[in-house]
Amino acid sequence: MKNKYFALFVAAAVILIMAACSKKTTGLTGITELKHFAIDSIDEVITKSGVAVDKTVSADGSGSLRIDAAPGRTVVLLFEIHDLNIDNARLVYQAQVRTENVEGLVYLEMWCGFTGLGESFSRNMDTVMSGSNEWTTVMTPFFLKAGEKPQYVKLNLVVEGKGTAWIDDVRLFKAPY
């Protein structure tokens, strides 16, 4: 009888683990992955100057984008996403970031363009990186009110200063407002 209950327990645990691993969410209710960029090639990356795919350093094992920033402000426009058709929600730009010898700040930046209104941006300055850091999950939110539907969303990595940064496993999520 004990073996029967143990087998049921193991089967239930395996089903729960498989269900949890198959969802494209962060584990929070109502969160949907809108876009995922693995960055195993430079093909989809918009800024090509001063960046390179690094197959030896990667958060997900398939390569990352390496940015060698000279002193000053370096903005790397990674991706531009169109046709999202969402409002009254929170957009969350999430990525894995690693830094080496950064003298200054590294952070994510998201721009949303609105027809007739121009662009607005979001930066989460609570998650800036400096110095040398191993892979770290960083994110920045953008809050869309009812009726605010972005025509496009731009995902950037910004280095203010000098040093090396890597970015990998870039994702855009939709979450409840």
Secondary structure, DSSP 8 states (H G I E B T S, - for coil): -HHHHHHHHHHHHHHHHHHHHH--S-SSTT-EEEEEE--SSSTT-S--TTEEEESSS-SSSS-EEEEEE-SSEEEEEEEEEE-----SEEEEEEEEEEEEEEEEEEEEEEEEEETTTEEEEEE-GGG-EEEEEEEEEEEEEEEE-TT---SEEEEEEEEEEEEEEEEEEEEEEEEE-
